[in-house]
Amino acid sequence: MTATRVVKLTTGLLAALLIVASVLLISNTIRLSVFSRRREIQVMKLVGATDGFIRWPFVLEAVILGALGAVLAILLLGVMKVALVDPLVNDFALLSAPSTIGFGVLVAVLLGAGIGVSALGSAISLRRFLQV
């Protein structure tokens, strides 16, 4: 097994572990939100609110939090690139900046992943903790 393959495998496993941790954290956050609003949910059920109407605010909250987290990650990534990678590339002529993926594509992937993971965590949490 080559070193490159070991690094790719380790990175993939670490990414999967972080995604699972993110889903669990978002699920717990939504569970706490459902618990804190249980009176409002009961009133909504009593007046005849549909399941989707009750669930929509929680999903929207999770998606907004996921998008916010993705924006923070994008900003941190941009700052780290400017502060660390660009000076190293300028100082060492033999190094070249990895340019396998464009920054716009990276932004889209991070936003999509943040929103997708948060929506997944929200859906899992709502299915378990919100009996509507």
Protein Blocks (a to p, Z undefined) as FASTA:
>chain_A
ZZklmmmmmmmmmmmmmmmmmmmmmmmmmmmmmmmmmmmmmmmmmnopafklmmmmmmmm
mmmmmmmmmmmmmmmmmmmmmmmmmmmmmmmmkbccdffbcfklmmmmmmmmmmmmmmmm
mmmmmmmmmcZZ
